[in-house]
Amino acid sequence: MKNILKRSGLLLGASMLAFSCSDFEEINVDPTAATAEQVQVEYFINNSIGGAQQDPHIAERVFVLYWKDAGRMDRIGTLSEGFQSDSWTSDYYNGYVSAWLRNITTGIKIADDQIAAGNVKEYTNNLKQVARIWRVYIMSEMTDNFGPIPINGFQGENPEYNNVKDVYYYMLSELKEATAELDLTIVNPGGLSDLDPAYGYDYGKWKKYGNSLRMRLAMRLSEVDASKAQEEFEDAAKGEYISSLADNFKVQEVPGWNSYTGVMTREWNNQYLSTTLNNLMIGLGGVPSHDQLAADKHSSIKPANYIGLKYEDHFTSKTNDPSAGFWFDGLHNTMDPRAYDLYKIPGDFNDPNFNKYPSWSSAATTTQRPLIVGEQDNEENGETNDIQVEATNSWNAMVGGDWGAKGSNNRLAYPGTLPRLSHKYRNSEAQRIFFGSWESYFLLAEASVRGWDVPIGGKEAYEMGITESFEYSGVSQHLSAYLSSQDYNRAGTSVSWTHTAEPPATVTMNYINGYTGLPGTVEFKYPDNTIYKGGAVKNDLLTKIITQKFIAQTPWLPLETWSDHRRLGLPFFENPAVENPLPDLPALNASNFMTNSVKFYGQRLKFPSNFSNNVPDGYQQAVSQLGGPDEVLTPLWWAKQN
């Protein structure tokens, strides 16, 4: 476990697709050069929405290995450690160029041509507006990953690559116009709804999605272009937005291998609980685990002031994870109620949502693993001096990075020993969420905190966001107690809107020496998130909002949690371990790992080499609009720069 997840291991499940010059040249292909069977606008919308669900090939590379790692919903070691694969990125870029954006742009162009020719159906103009709204989402996904993209690509002419500011201004304008031009009185003919996998062409819901998406994109500009952000947000918030679970933008996943197969279904991806999320959920909300778990778990629940077994020779200390160095040999006294819905307790095989992937091995049901003692490996020579750790009814998350010799002797990063994502999110039976009602409310709460004119107060919006999230997770019975809690999580943040007192400098916690069995105490220190307000603030209103937004977005919206962190430095992201240097994060080292910096996290995807090799003029133009070198660590225009 020198690197907790070897990058070579990531490549085992990644057979790469060929990627040719023609893929990039398609950005200039006339989209109206379609066959007679392809000239219905709704077909192109359907194909674009379907493709963007990401078939298992793309989903593993982008949704899991990139976004879930960068957004700290998993512990993998790619963008969180400054690493990307050119092959994966090429496959993803190809998805845009050859399909998603080309299809949706074609749909808009055909609608325009039909309207100009008078060859329209009653609903044609509405389909055009739906296509414009969806095209904005695809563009936002692309620009938030790469940066500069062409606003006018896929229209039969050589495109110019636009800077991120211009792309955002364009997207916001498109959303404003498209939502305004939707005619909600139109009645669709039978069968049309089958071609819209999200809303069945319910134009009222598309209008709500357009307004909510506009709020999301406007807020993205809050730290770099505040007046534009406020103007666009306030205008969008005047209209109807996604305000209930019934309005969520969601698409049904299906088993098999196609565009609608679940994005987290590949059995070799472990989908571990991340350290970031664990620190946010432990203790948050003050709801006792005793009230959440079955009686057979109660004996494993530990006191609130217990931090675990200390194994200083087997757990890294070169990270600012506040729980570093300890293995928690039980269940936490209090826990955010969504935790046990999202992730499953090791060894809890009777839970119907316990995930046993990979199905071809016993890894997920193997709960005892060794800590290697001495130079020889017990697993190889049969020695018995190793420490056998039993993980049943335990709850841990292990920080990424390079653990050096400590990691080589630690075999606890294993499917059966760590909480992993619930099976219901992995079996292709769920509905993939692109925008949830909770996000609308957390955006409104943030806007209120910023002093913007919005139709709902900050406290009400914040609590409504939590309410929607709790309802989605099926834990609403704990809502009242949760909202009033003043207990701090491991990052020093509480739930109650009116409780903004900062946590104490340290808290005395008990531990047991894992080697000797002797008890001890340690001064637990809440981490200083030095990206946000110099690390002096842990429990202000904005930190509360983004903390709750992060938990609510899990597991469907890791791109958004990554974007929030790039924009604000919130919530607290622990640094990967640096027992040995990380080659792709040269700024992070053994002398500064207790601080945070934008240089310690991946900020974007590099353009794929096929782009630079095959379309050099377009590549040079794109990079010239980036504002920095074409590197993973170059922040985007709207993100924190230092």
C-alpha positions as semicolon CSV with decimal commas, in nm:
position;residue;x (nm);y (nm);z (nm)
1;M;0,000;0,000;0,000
2;K;0,287;0,237;-0,077
3;N;0,031;0,424;-0,280
4;I;-0,305;0,319;-0,138
5;L;-0,440;0,262;-0,486
6;K;-0,170;0,203;-0,744
7;R;-0,230;0,385;-1,068
8;S;-0,137;0,071;-1,248
9;G;-0,434;-0,088;-1,073
10;L;-0,661;0,178;-1,214
11;L;-0,550;0,083;-1,561
12;L;-0,647;-0,281;-1,521
13;G;-1,013;-0,205;-1,581
14;A;-0,948;0,046;-1,859
15;S;-0,924;-0,090;-2,211
16;M;-0,878;0,221;-2,424
17;L;-1,071;0,317;-2,736
18;A;-0,888;0,433;-3,047
19;F;-0,908;0,806;-3,102
20;S;-0,837;0,958;-3,441
21;C;-0,790;1,296;-3,597
22;S;-1,133;1,267;-3,755
23;D;-1,295;1,274;-3,411
24;F;-1,169;1,627;-3,357
25;E;-1,242;1,731;-3,713
26;E;-1,608;1,647;-3,653
27;I;-1,633;1,966;-3,453
28;N;-1,652;2,139;-3,793
29;V;-1,891;1,897;-3,966
30;D;-2,220;2,048;-4,089
31;P;-2,474;1,911;-3,838
32;T;-2,760;1,931;-4,087
33;A;-2,601;1,667;-4,310
34;A;-2,838;1,409;-4,165
35;T;-3,028;1,125;-4,322
36;A;-3,403;1,136;-4,366
37;E;-3,444;0,915;-4,061
38;Q;-3,263;1,161;-3,838
39;V;-3,438;1,490;-3,900
40;Q;-3,673;1,489;-3,602
41;V;-3,554;1,725;-3,331
42;E;-3,663;1,492;-3,052
43;Y;-3,434;1,217;-3,179
44;F;-3,128;1,434;-3,138
45;I;-3,230;1,548;-2,791
46;N;-3,288;1,187;-2,688
47;N;-2,951;1,077;-2,826
48;S;-2,766;1,357;-2,651
49;I;-2,928;1,302;-2,312
50;G;-2,875;0,928;-2,347
51;G;-2,510;0,956;-2,442
52;A;-2,436;1,193;-2,153
53;Q;-2,547;0,922;-1,909
54;Q;-2,203;0,776;-1,982
55;D;-2,179;0,410;-2,075
56;P;-1,963;0,197;-1,843
57;H;-1,647;0,266;-2,043
58;I;-1,672;0,644;-2,007
59;A;-1,840;0,640;-1,666
60;E;-1,557;0,449;-1,502
61;R;-1,297;0,688;-1,634
62;V;-1,481;1,016;-1,589
63;F;-1,751;0,982;-1,323
64;V;-1,558;0,746;-1,096
65;L;-1,185;0,780;-1,155
66;Y;-1,192;1,155;-1,220
67;W;-1,495;1,324;-1,068
68;K;-1,551;1,109;-0,760
69;D;-1,183;1,139;-0,675
70;A;-1,158;1,514;-0,742
71;G;-1,492;1,574;-0,567
72;R;-1,377;1,364;-0,269
73;M;-1,658;1,109;-0,285
74;D;-1,406;0,825;-0,317
75;R;-1,042;0,752;-0,237
76;I;-0,863;0,678;-0,562
77;G;-0,557;0,896;-0,621
78;T;-0,604;1,059;-0,961
79;L;-0,694;1,430;-0,975
80;S;-0,674;1,453;-0,596
81;E;-0,303;1,380;-0,641
82;G;-0,256;1,580;-0,961
83;F;-0,272;1,278;-1,193
84;Q;-0,473;1,222;-1,509
85;S;-0,460;0,968;-1,790
86;D;-0,437;1,105;-2,142
87;S;-0,621;0,798;-2,272
88;W;-0,916;0,844;-2,038
89;T;-0,935;1,213;-2,121
90;S;-0,926;1,141;-2,493
91;D;-1,219;0,902;-2,459
92;Y;-1,416;1,164;-2,269
93;Y;-1,338;1,447;-2,510
94;N;-1,437;1,217;-2,793
95;G;-1,776;1,173;-2,629
96;Y;-1,838;1,543;-2,662
97;V;-1,700;1,589;-3,010
98;S;-1,853;1,286;-3,176
99;A;-2,186;1,264;-2,999
100;W;-2,327;1,466;-2,711
101;L;-2,272;1,825;-2,818
102;R;-2,294;1,746;-3,189
103;N;-2,631;1,576;-3,144
104;I;-2,787;1,851;-2,937
105;T;-2,652;2,126;-3,162
106;T;-2,792;1,942;-3,461
107;G;-3,132;1,930;-3,293
108;I;-3,131;2,308;-3,242
109;K;-3,023;2,370;-3,602
110;I;-3,292;2,143;-3,744
111;A;-3,556;2,314;-3,529
112;D;-3,439;2,652;-3,661
113;D;-3,454;2,528;-4,020
114;Q;-3,801;2,384;-3,974
115;I;-3,928;2,702;-3,811
116;A;-3,778;2,915;-4,090
117;A;-3,940;2,694;-4,354
118;G;-4,276;2,690;-4,177
119;N;-4,249;2,313;-4,153
120;V;-4,322;2,291;-3,783
121;K;-4,530;2,099;-3,538
122;E;-4,702;2,280;-3,255
123;Y;-4,433;2,168;-3,013
124;T;-4,125;2,229;-3,234
125;N;-4,031;2,559;-3,073
126;N;-4,056;2,405;-2,725
127;L;-3,824;2,123;-2,832
128;K;-3,576;2,386;-2,947
129;Q;-3,583;2,551;-2,605
130;V;-3,541;2,217;-2,430
131;A;-3,243;2,146;-2,655
132;R;-3,090;2,484;-2,571
133;I;-3,124;2,417;-2,197
134;W;-2,968;2,072;-2,229
135;R;-2,690;2,203;-2,452
136;V;-2,599;2,448;-2,177
137;Y;-2,562;2,162;-1,931
138;I;-2,330;1,971;-2,166
139;M;-2,128;2,286;-2,231
140;S;-2,102;2,352;-1,858
141;E;-1,975;2,002;-1,798
142;M;-1,716;2,046;-2,069
143;T;-1,591;2,389;-1,966
144;D;-1,582;2,296;-1,596
145;N;-1,350;2,009;-1,685
146;F;-1,125;2,165;-1,950
147;G;-1,176;2,541;-1,948
148;P;-1,194;2,711;-2,290
149;I;-1,435;2,551;-2,539
150;P;-1,594;2,669;-2,865
151;I;-1,929;2,843;-2,825
152;N;-1,999;2,807;-3,196
153;G;-1,863;2,459;-3,262
154;F;-2,057;2,188;-3,440
155;Q;-2,217;2,435;-3,680
156;G;-2,040;2,367;-4,009
157;E;-1,765;2,626;-3,964
158;N;-1,423;2,643;-3,809
159;P;-1,488;2,723;-3,443
160;E;-1,306;2,968;-3,227
161;Y;-1,223;2,862;-2,873
162;N;-1,367;3,099;-2,620
163;N;-1,238;3,181;-2,276
164;V;-1,429;3,056;-1,973
165;K;-1,583;3,394;-1,897
166;D;-1,732;3,423;-2,245
167;V;-1,859;3,064;-2,228
168;Y;-2,033;3,135;-1,898
169;Y;-2,189;3,458;-2,021
170;Y;-2,319;3,269;-2,325
171;M;-2,461;2,984;-2,119
172;L;-2,640;3,221;-1,882
173;S;-2,789;3,411;-2,174
174;E;-2,907;3,089;-2,338
175;L;-3,079;2,973;-2,020
176;K;-3,253;3,307;-1,972
177;E;-3,385;3,311;-2,328
178;A;-3,477;2,944;-2,352
179;T;-3,674;2,931;-2,028
180;A;-3,860;3,249;-2,123
181;E;-3,958;3,109;-2,463
182;L;-4,103;2,780;-2,337
183;D;-4,478;2,768;-2,395
184;L;-4,630;2,576;-2,104
185;T;-4,972;2,556;-2,271
186;I;-4,854;2,320;-2,545
187;V;-5,009;1,972;-2,530
188;N;-4,782;1,700;-2,667
189;P;-4,897;1,421;-2,896
190;G;-4,892;1,065;-2,769
191;G;-4,552;0,898;-2,774
192;L;-4,342;1,215;-2,764
193;S;-4,281;1,183;-2,389
194;D;-4,105;0,850;-2,445
195;L;-3,820;1,033;-2,617
196;D;-3,731;1,244;-2,312
197;P;-3,575;1,017;-2,046
198;A;-3,559;1,297;-1,790
199;Y;-3,893;1,478;-1,785
200;G;-4,106;1,315;-2,054
201;Y;-4,132;1,660;-2,216
202;D;-4,305;1,814;-1,918
203;Y;-4,215;2,170;-2,017
204;G;-4,293;2,308;-1,673
205;K;-4,023;2,086;-1,525
206;W;-3,779;2,180;-1,801
207;K;-3,840;2,544;-1,714
208;K;-3,767;2,474;-1,348
209;Y;-3,449;2,289;-1,445
210;G;-3,339;2,578;-1,667
211;N;-3,384;2,826;-1,381
212;S;-3,208;2,603;-1,128
213;L;-2,922;2,540;-1,370
214;R;-2,893;2,913;-1,424
215;M;-2,869;2,964;-1,047
216;R;-2,593;2,701;-1,031
217;L;-2,391;2,861;-1,309
218;A;-2,447;3,215;-1,181
219;M;-2,319;3,114;-0,838
220;R;-2,008;2,972;-1,002
221;L;-1,907;3,331;-1,079
222;S;-1,962;3,457;-0,723
223;E;-1,596;3,494;-0,632
224;V;-1,468;3,637;-0,960
225;D;-1,756;3,833;-1,113
226;A;-1,989;3,910;-0,824
227;S;-2,213;4,166;-0,994
228;K;-2,284;3,939;-1,292
229;A;-2,340;3,646;-1,058
230;Q;-2,588;3,843;-0,849
231;E;-2,774;3,984;-1,150
232;E;-2,821;3,645;-1,315
233;F;-2,900;3,461;-0,993
234;E;-3,163;3,705;-0,873
235;D;-3,336;3,699;-1,211
236;A;-3,338;3,318;-1,225
237;A;-3,463;3,290;-0,867
238;K;-3,771;3,497;-0,953
239;G;-3,902;3,206;-1,158
240;E;-3,994;2,854;-1,061
241;Y;-3,703;2,626;-0,978
242;I;-3,655;2,264;-0,874
243;S;-3,807;2,274;-0,527
244;S;-3,918;1,916;-0,457
245;L;-3,789;1,566;-0,520
246;A;-4,060;1,520;-0,781
247;D;-3,895;1,793;-0,991
248;N;-3,543;1,648;-0,975
249;F;-3,361;1,609;-1,305
250;K;-3,305;1,235;-1,297
251;V;-3,265;0,954;-1,550
252;Q;-3,341;0,589;-1,487
253;E;-3,042;0,357;-1,499
254;V;-3,073;0,011;-1,651
255;P;-2,863;-0,307;-1,627
256;G;-2,635;-0,426;-1,904
257;W;-2,383;-0,230;-2,106
258;N;-2,528;0,075;-2,273
259;S;-2,554;0,450;-2,220
260;Y;-2,810;0,406;-1,942
261;T;-2,615;0,146;-1,743
262;G;-2,534;0,279;-1,395
263;V;-2,230;0,504;-1,367
264;M;-2,101;0,324;-1,055
265;T;-2,163;-0,038;-1,158
266;R;-1,813;-0,164;-1,245
267;E;-1,745;-0,431;-0,986
268;W;-1,370;-0,372;-0,963
269;N;-1,429;-0,011;-0,846
270;N;-1,452;-0,029;-0,467
271;Q;-1,644;0,296;-0,410
272;Y;-1,491;0,355;-0,066
273;L;-1,605;0,611;0,187
274;S;-1,373;0,909;0,150
275;T;-1,185;1,067;0,436
276;T;-1,332;1,406;0,342
277;L;-1,689;1,285;0,370
278;N;-1,614;1,086;0,685
279;N;-1,476;1,392;0,863
280;L;-1,786;1,587;0,765
281;M;-2,031;1,323;0,891
282;I;-1,876;1,200;1,217
283;G;-2,060;1,372;1,503
284;L;-2,255;1,604;1,273
285;G;-2,613;1,654;1,389
286;G;-2,579;1,484;1,727
287;V;-2,803;1,188;1,637
288;P;-2,685;0,882;1,833
289;S;-2,590;0,575;1,632
290;H;-2,785;0,384;1,897
291;D;-3,103;0,541;1,756
292;Q;-3,012;0,461;1,398
293;L;-2,879;0,106;1,408
294;A;-3,022;-0,233;1,495
295;A;-2,964;-0,377;1,843
296;D;-2,692;-0,614;1,722
297;K;-2,472;-0,309;1,648
298;H;-2,516;-0,135;1,983
299;S;-2,230;-0,311;2,159
300;S;-1,991;-0,181;1,890
301;I;-2,079;0,185;1,947
302;K;-1,794;0,367;2,119
303;P;-1,800;0,666;2,357
304;A;-1,808;1,011;2,199
305;N;-1,459;1,098;2,326
306;Y;-1,289;0,788;2,184
307;I;-1,074;0,820;1,871
308;G;-0,963;0,460;1,818
309;L;-0,660;0,232;1,817
310;K;-0,329;0,403;1,760
311;Y;-0,096;0,230;1,513
312;E;0,176;0,488;1,458
313;D;0,400;0,246;1,264
314;H;0,124;0,150;1,019
315;F;-0,080;0,466;0,965
316;T;0,050;0,780;0,799
317;S;0,094;1,095;1,004
318;K;0,201;1,321;0,715
319;T;-0,142;1,457;0,630
320;N;-0,371;1,714;0,785
321;D;-0,651;1,462;0,823
322;P;-0,745;1,527;1,188
323;S;-0,798;1,154;1,250
324;A;-0,463;1,047;1,106
325;G;-0,283;0,764;1,282
326;F;-0,587;0,587;1,425
327;W;-0,803;0,287;1,334
328;F;-1,157;0,317;1,467
329;D;-1,241;-0,028;1,600
330;G;-1,615;0,027;1,637
331;L;-1,897;0,257;1,537
332;H;-1,905;0,627;1,612
333;N;-2,123;0,752;1,895
334;T;-2,307;1,001;1,678
335;M;-2,320;1,018;1,301
336;D;-2,499;1,210;1,030
337;P;-2,804;0,987;0,961
338;R;-2,734;0,981;0,587
339;A;-2,402;0,804;0,646
340;Y;-2,553;0,462;0,711
341;D;-2,781;0,500;0,409
342;L;-2,497;0,594;0,177
343;Y;-2,232;0,351;0,305
344;K;-2,253;0,010;0,464
345;I;-2,085;-0,115;0,779
346;P;-1,813;-0,377;0,715
347;G;-1,935;-0,726;0,794
348;D;-2,304;-0,633;0,790
349;F;-2,387;-0,903;0,535
350;N;-2,755;-0,919;0,631
351;D;-2,814;-0,564;0,515
352;P;-2,989;-0,601;0,175
353;N;-2,790;-0,304;0,046
354;F;-2,451;-0,440;0,152
355;N;-2,249;-0,446;-0,168
356;K;-2,050;-0,766;-0,227
357;Y;-1,865;-0,661;-0,543
358;P;-1,654;-0,802;-0,694
359;S;-1,887;-1,099;-0,720
360;W;-1,609;-1,332;-0,835
361;S;-1,407;-1,304;-0,513
362;S;-1,450;-1,305;-0,136
363;A;-1,280;-0,966;-0,091
364;A;-1,595;-0,784;0,026
365;T;-1,673;-1,049;0,285
366;T;-1,318;-1,078;0,420
367;T;-1,317;-0,860;0,729
368;Q;-0,991;-0,961;0,898
369;R;-0,665;-0,827;0,756
370;P;-0,308;-0,797;0,889
371;L;-0,074;-0,523;0,989
372;I;0,267;-0,661;0,898
373;V;0,518;-0,657;1,182
374;G;0,887;-0,684;1,105
375;E;1,063;-0,713;0,772
376;Q;0,909;-1,041;0,660
377;D;0,560;-1,067;0,519
378;N;0,346;-1,309;0,715
379;E;0,135;-1,381;0,409
380;E;0,440;-1,512;0,227
381;N;0,635;-1,707;0,489
382;G;0,373;-1,812;0,741
383;E;0,507;-1,615;1,038
384;T;0,248;-1,538;1,304
385;N;0,372;-1,214;1,462
386;D;0,156;-0,992;1,243
387;I;-0,138;-0,806;1,400
388;Q;-0,472;-0,934;1,274
389;V;-0,730;-0,656;1,268
390;E;-1,099;-0,745;1,263
391;A;-1,306;-0,485;1,079
392;T;-1,659;-0,615;1,142
393;N;-1,873;-0,332;1,282
394;S;-1,596;-0,078;1,240
395;W;-1,605;0,254;1,055
396;N;-1,296;0,400;0,889
397;A;-1,178;0,600;0,591
398;M;-0,815;0,602;0,480
399;V;-0,652;0,909;0,334
400;G;-0,495;0,886;-0,011
401;G;-0,140;0,967;-0,112
402;D;0,187;0,785;-0,051
403;W;0,210;0,609;0,285
404;G;0,565;0,485;0,233
405;A;0,674;0,188;0,446
406;K;0,373;0,234;0,674
407;G;0,147;0,167;0,381
408;S;0,349;-0,132;0,262
409;N;0,283;-0,300;0,597
410;N;-0,082;-0,200;0,624
411;R;-0,332;-0,434;0,451
412;L;-0,648;-0,266;0,579
413;A;-0,728;-0,075;0,259
414;Y;-0,944;-0,361;0,140
415;P;-1,305;-0,409;0,023
416;G;-1,413;-0,603;0,331
417;T;-1,261;-0,370;0,590
418;L;-1,389;-0,024;0,490
419;P;-1,740;0,118;0,443
420;R;-1,837;0,111;0,077
421;L;-2,120;0,262;-0,122
422;S;-2,464;0,107;-0,078
423;H;-2,563;-0,153;-0,337
424;K;-2,873;0,044;-0,435
425;Y;-2,647;0,302;-0,599
426;R;-2,447;0,036;-0,783
427;N;-2,699;-0,211;-0,925
428;S;-2,833;-0,002;-1,217
429;E;-3,177;0,026;-1,056
430;A;-3,147;0,384;-0,931
431;Q;-3,220;0,711;-1,106
432;R;-2,910;0,913;-1,176
433;I;-2,950;1,265;-1,037
434;F;-2,826;1,560;-1,245
435;F;-2,993;1,825;-1,029
436;G;-3,158;1,770;-0,692
437;S;-3,405;1,995;-0,512
438;W;-3,164;2,028;-0,219
439;E;-2,915;2,208;-0,444
440;S;-3,167;2,480;-0,532
441;Y;-3,218;2,550;-0,163
442;F;-2,848;2,551;-0,075
443;L;-2,784;2,790;-0,365
444;L;-3,060;3,017;-0,236
445;A;-2,916;2,999;0,116
446;E;-2,574;3,101;-0,013
447;A;-2,727;3,384;-0,214
448;S;-2,904;3,507;0,100
449;V;-2,580;3,500;0,298
450;R;-2,422;3,708;0,023
451;G;-2,699;3,967;0,064
452;W;-2,867;3,901;-0,270
453;D;-3,239;3,957;-0,322
454;V;-3,391;3,607;-0,321
455;P;-3,745;3,489;-0,244
456;I;-3,658;3,286;0,064
457;G;-3,448;3,358;0,372
458;G;-3,113;3,193;0,434
459;K;-3,217;2,988;0,736
460;E;-3,535;2,864;0,570
461;A;-3,354;2,774;0,248
462;Y;-3,073;2,599;0,437
463;E;-3,314;2,391;0,642
464;M;-3,525;2,311;0,337
465;G;-3,214;2,183;0,161
466;I;-3,140;1,951;0,452
467;T;-3,508;1,847;0,464
468;E;-3,508;1,750;0,096
469;S;-3,183;1,556;0,139
470;F;-3,314;1,370;0,443
471;E;-3,631;1,279;0,259
472;Y;-3,430;1,147;-0,034
473;S;-3,221;0,931;0,201
474;G;-3,526;0,813;0,398
475;V;-3,408;0,945;0,735
476;S;-3,661;1,225;0,799
477;Q;-3,743;1,086;1,143
478;H;-3,416;1,237;1,267
479;L;-3,462;1,578;1,106
480;S;-3,585;1,783;1,401
481;A;-3,306;1,683;1,637
482;Y;-3,051;1,721;1,361
483;L;-3,146;2,079;1,269
484;S;-3,106;2,201;1,627
485;S;-2,774;2,029;1,694
486;Q;-2,472;2,230;1,802
487;D;-2,233;1,934;1,795
488;Y;-1,920;1,972;1,582
489;N;-1,805;1,730;1,318
490;R;-1,438;1,644;1,268
491;A;-1,395;1,960;1,059
492;G;-1,532;2,185;1,338
493;T;-1,873;2,258;1,181
494;S;-2,217;2,220;1,341
495;V;-2,566;2,201;1,190
496;S;-2,775;2,464;1,371
497;W;-2,807;2,780;1,161
498;T;-2,798;3,003;1,467
499;H;-2,494;2,832;1,620
500;T;-2,187;2,994;1,469
501;A;-1,950;2,968;1,765
502;E;-1,612;2,836;1,660
503;P;-1,502;2,501;1,806
504;P;-1,244;2,491;2,085
505;A;-0,879;2,479;1,986
506;T;-0,847;2,117;2,097
507;V;-1,052;1,841;2,252
508;T;-0,907;1,570;2,475
509;M;-0,987;1,226;2,335
510;N;-0,910;0,876;2,455
511;Y;-0,735;0,609;2,254
512;I;-0,583;0,265;2,300
513;N;-0,233;0,179;2,186
514;G;-0,295;-0,089;1,927
515;Y;0,038;-0,257;1,993
516;T;0,036;-0,268;2,374
517;G;-0,332;-0,235;2,463
518;L;-0,255;0,052;2,698
519;P;-0,493;0,352;2,714
520;G;-0,384;0,706;2,641
521;T;-0,515;1,051;2,559
522;V;-0,453;1,283;2,266
523;E;-0,540;1,646;2,203
524;F;-0,760;1,634;1,895
525;K;-0,721;1,952;1,688
526;Y;-0,982;2,063;1,438
527;P;-0,811;2,116;1,101
528;D;-0,723;2,463;0,977
529;N;-0,859;2,500;0,625
530;T;-0,609;2,764;0,522
531;I;-0,765;2,808;0,176
532;Y;-1,078;2,953;0,335
533;K;-1,034;3,273;0,537
534;G;-0,682;3,175;0,635
535;G;-0,803;2,873;0,831
536;A;-0,948;3,089;1,111
537;V;-1,313;3,004;1,036
538;K;-1,473;2,661;1,059
539;N;-1,836;2,723;1,153
540;D;-1,971;3,025;0,970
541;L;-2,288;3,014;0,763
542;L;-2,119;2,954;0,429
543;T;-1,921;2,661;0,568
544;K;-2,243;2,510;0,704
545;I;-2,417;2,549;0,369
546;I;-2,140;2,392;0,164
547;T;-2,093;2,113;0,418
548;Q;-2,459;2,020;0,389
549;K;-2,453;2,061;0,013
550;F;-2,156;1,825;-0,015
551;I;-2,327;1,550;0,186
552;A;-2,655;1,595;-0,003
553;Q;-2,484;1,575;-0,344
554;T;-2,325;1,239;-0,256
555;P;-2,302;1,014;-0,455
556;W;-2,452;1,163;-0,772
557;L;-2,288;1,501;-0,819
558;P;-1,913;1,480;-0,757
559;L;-1,843;1,730;-1,034
560;E;-2,037;1,987;-0,831
561;T;-1,854;1,914;-0,505
562;W;-1,525;1,949;-0,694
563;S;-1,643;2,278;-0,843
564;D;-1,757;2,415;-0,507
565;H;-1,419;2,338;-0,358
566;R;-1,236;2,496;-0,651
567;R;-1,457;2,804;-0,617
568;L;-1,453;2,847;-0,238
569;G;-1,205;2,609;-0,080
570;L;-1,503;2,450;0,100
571;P;-1,561;2,210;0,259
572;F;-1,233;2,103;0,418
573;F;-1,035;1,867;0,191
574;E;-0,754;1,685;0,370
575;N;-0,418;1,664;0,195
576;P;-0,301;1,331;0,058
577;A;-0,024;1,168;0,260
578;V;0,334;1,255;0,173
579;E;0,544;0,994;0,353
580;N;0,716;1,001;0,014
581;P;0,686;1,289;-0,236
582;L;0,396;1,283;-0,481
583;P;0,540;1,339;-0,829
584;D;0,229;1,511;-0,966
585;L;0,192;1,744;-0,665
586;P;0,540;1,894;-0,629
587;A;0,416;2,185;-0,415
588;L;0,296;1,951;-0,138
589;N;0,574;1,815;0,080
590;A;0,671;1,702;0,429
591;S;0,719;2,062;0,546
592;N;0,379;2,208;0,451
593;F;0,125;1,924;0,462
594;M;-0,059;2,081;0,757
595;T;-0,167;2,372;0,537
596;N;-0,399;2,380;0,236
597;S;-0,338;2,528;-0,107
598;V;-0,502;2,517;-0,449
599;K;-0,168;2,379;-0,565
600;F;-0,235;2,064;-0,363
601;Y;-0,539;1,952;-0,567
602;G;-0,615;1,891;-0,934
603;Q;-0,797;2,188;-1,085
604;R;-0,892;2,070;-1,436
605;L;-0,832;1,813;-1,708
606;K;-0,556;1,875;-1,957
607;F;-0,662;1,879;-2,320
608;P;-0,592;1,535;-2,471
609;S;-0,277;1,491;-2,677
610;N;-0,483;1,398;-2,983
611;F;-0,619;1,752;-2,981
612;S;-0,277;1,915;-2,966
613;N;-0,130;1,675;-3,223
614;N;-0,414;1,674;-3,475
615;V;-0,561;2,024;-3,444
616;P;-0,258;2,232;-3,340
617;D;-0,409;2,570;-3,430
618;G;-0,726;2,501;-3,234
619;Y;-0,523;2,369;-2,942
620;Q;-0,300;2,677;-2,931
621;Q;-0,604;2,903;-2,938
622;A;-0,768;2,709;-2,657
623;V;-0,457;2,725;-2,438
624;S;-0,415;3,096;-2,508
625;Q;-0,762;3,147;-2,358
626;L;-0,688;2,939;-2,047
627;G;-0,487;3,195;-1,852
628;G;-0,210;2,950;-1,769
629;P;-0,033;2,639;-1,895
630;D;-0,229;2,336;-2,010
631;E;-0,175;2,153;-1,681
632;V;-0,390;1,977;-1,424
633;L;-0,296;2,233;-1,159
634;T;-0,399;2,544;-1,357
635;P;-0,711;2,694;-1,194
636;L;-1,005;2,790;-1,412
637;W;-1,114;3,154;-1,439
638;W;-1,391;3,127;-1,178
639;A;-1,185;2,924;-0,927
640;K;-0,964;3,035;-0,641
641;Q;-0,623;3,119;-0,783
642;N;-0,411;3,073;-0,469
